[in-house]
C-alpha cells in the first residue's frame, strides 16, 4: 500500500507511484513505467513485469544500470528502459521519470494543438509542453532515448505524438502528480475546444495559476492521492 514517500525505499516509491497512476486511470492496460534514480548512484529503479499500474508490487520493480543491465530483481528489463535512463543521464535535476499513455493527452497531441494554460491543472505547464513528433514506436535504444531527452530539454513534460506522455520530477511524487495534472489539463482543453474554444482573455493567463507550480501544491496533491489509494484498498 502506498505510504509517505519520504520514508520509502526506491522500490517502494515506484510502487506508490504506480498505484496512484492506476487509481487515476492512467494505465494502458499493462504498459507504462515509473522510474526513480538510485540514491547510491548505481542506476535506476524501474517498474518491470507484465503488470498494470494498479497491481504493481515491490517484486515487480528492478534496479538496472544506465546501460540496461539488471542489478537487482527477477523480471526482464523493459524494452523502453532508454526512455528513462537517457533522461536521467542528461538531467541531473531529475530524480524520477513517468511514462504513461493517458487518453486525453494522446488525443490532444494528435490534434496538433498546443496545451493552453487556462486551468489549475495546466498551471505547471505555462511555459509550454514540447512535442516529440517522430513516429518511432517504442523508445528502445539509447540513441532514441537521447533524442527524446533533447526534445524534452529542460521542460517538466513531453508529449509523444501518437504514443503517450513523459513527465519528470525531483521525486516520484512530483513526476506522478505532473503526469496526472497534464492529463487533466489535456481533458479540459479538449472539452473547451468541443464547446467552441478557450476565451480570448484566458489564452494568456499570465500568473493566474502560478501557485500550482509550488512544492506545497504538488505535495498536498500527492498526499491526497495516497490517501485515496489507501481508502480504496481498505476492507
Residue pairs with C-beta under 8 A, 6 or more apart in sequence:
1 19
1 229
1 230
1 233
2 15
2 16
2 19
2 20
2 226
2 229
2 230
3 12
3 16
3 226
4 226
5 13
5 16
5 171
5 172
5 173
5 222
5 226
8 16
10 36
10 37
10 38
10 39
10 45
10 61
10 63
11 45
11 58
11 61
11 63
12 58
13 36
13 45
13 96
13 171
13 172
14 34
14 35
14 36
14 45
14 46
14 47
14 56
14 61
14 172
15 56
15 57
15 58
15 60
15 61
16 172
16 226
17 34
17 36
17 96
17 98
17 172
17 173
17 175
17 176
18 34
18 47
18 53
18 54
18 56
19 53
19 54
19 56
19 229
20 176
20 180
20 222
20 225
20 226
20 228
20 229
21 27
21 32
21 34
21 53
21 98
21 100
21 176
21 179
21 180
22 52
22 53
22 54
22 55
22 56
23 54
23 225
23 228
23 229
23 232
24 180
24 183
24 225
25 102
26 32
26 53
26 100
26 101
26 102
26 179
26 180
26 183
27 52
27 53
27 54
27 100
27 101
28 100
28 101
28 102
28 164
29 52
30 50
30 51
30 52
31 101
32 47
32 53
32 98
32 99
32 100
32 101
32 164
33 46
33 47
33 78
33 80
33 83
33 84
33 97
33 98
33 99
34 46
34 47
34 53
34 96
34 97
34 98
34 172
34 175
34 176
35 44
35 45
35 46
35 47
35 84
35 88
35 96
35 97
35 98
36 44
36 45
36 95
36 96
36 171
36 172
37 44
37 88
37 94
37 95
37 96
38 44
38 45
38 63
42 63
42 65
42 71
43 63
43 64
43 65
43 66
43 71
43 85
44 63
44 64
44 66
44 84
44 85
44 88
45 61
45 62
45 63
46 61
46 62
46 63
46 64
46 77
46 78
46 81
46 84
47 53
47 56
47 60
47 61
47 78
48 60
48 61
48 62
48 73
48 75
48 76
48 77
48 78
49 56
49 59
49 60
49 75
49 76
51 57
51 60
53 100
59 73
59 74
59 75
60 75
61 73
62 70
62 71
62 72
62 73
62 74
62 75
62 77
63 70
63 71
63 72
63 73
64 70
64 71
64 77
64 81
64 85
65 71
66 85
66 88
66 89
67 85
67 142
68 77
68 81
68 82
68 85
69 77
70 77
79 138
79 140
80 99
80 138
80 139
80 140
82 139
82 140
82 141
82 142
82 144
82 145
82 146
83 97
83 99
83 139
83 145
83 148
83 166
84 97
84 99
84 145
85 142
85 145
86 142
86 145
86 146
86 148
86 149
87 94
87 97
87 145
87 148
87 149
87 152
87 166
87 168
88 94
88 97
89 149
90 146
90 149
90 150
91 149
91 152
91 154
91 168
93 170
94 168
94 169
94 170
95 169
95 170
95 171
95 172
95 175
96 168
96 169
96 170
96 171
96 172
96 174
96 175
96 176
97 166
97 167
97 168
97 175
98 165
98 166
98 167
98 168
98 169
98 175
98 176
98 178
98 179
99 164
99 165
99 166
100 164
100 165
100 179
100 183
101 163
101 164
101 165
102 164
102 165
102 179
102 182
102 183
102 186
104 183
104 184
104 186
104 187
104 190
105 159
105 164
105 165
105 182
105 183
105 186
106 162
106 163
106 164
106 165
107 186
107 190
108 115
108 159
108 186
108 189
108 190
109 131
109 159
109 160
109 161
109 162
109 186
110 161
110 162
111 193
113 189
113 193
114 128
114 129
114 131
115 122
115 125
115 128
115 129
115 159
115 182
115 185
115 186
115 189
116 122
116 189
116 198
116 202
116 203
117 123
117 125
117 126
117 185
117 205
117 209
118 188
118 189
118 192
118 198
118 202
118 203
118 205
119 184
119 185
119 188
119 209
120 209
120 212
121 181
121 182
121 184
121 185
121 188
121 212
122 181
122 185
122 188
122 189
122 209
123 181
123 208
123 209
123 210
123 211
123 212
123 213
124 156
124 178
124 181
124 212
124 213
125 156
125 157
125 181
125 182
125 185
126 205
126 209
126 210
126 213
127 155
128 155
129 155
129 157
129 158
129 159
129 182
130 151
130 152
130 153
130 155
130 158
130 159
131 151
131 158
131 159
131 161
132 147
132 148
132 151
132 152
132 158
132 159
132 160
132 161
133 161
134 147
135 161
135 162
136 144
137 163
139 145
139 148
139 160
148 158
148 160
148 166
151 158
152 158
152 166
152 168
156 167
156 168
156 169
156 178
157 165
157 166
157 167
157 168
157 178
157 179
157 182
158 165
158 166
158 167
159 165
160 166
165 179
165 182
165 183
167 175
167 176
167 178
167 179
167 182
168 175
168 178
169 175
169 176
169 177
169 178
169 218
173 218
173 219
173 222
174 215
174 218
174 222
176 222
176 225
177 218
177 221
177 222
177 225
178 218
180 221
180 225
181 212
181 221
189 198
192 198
211 217
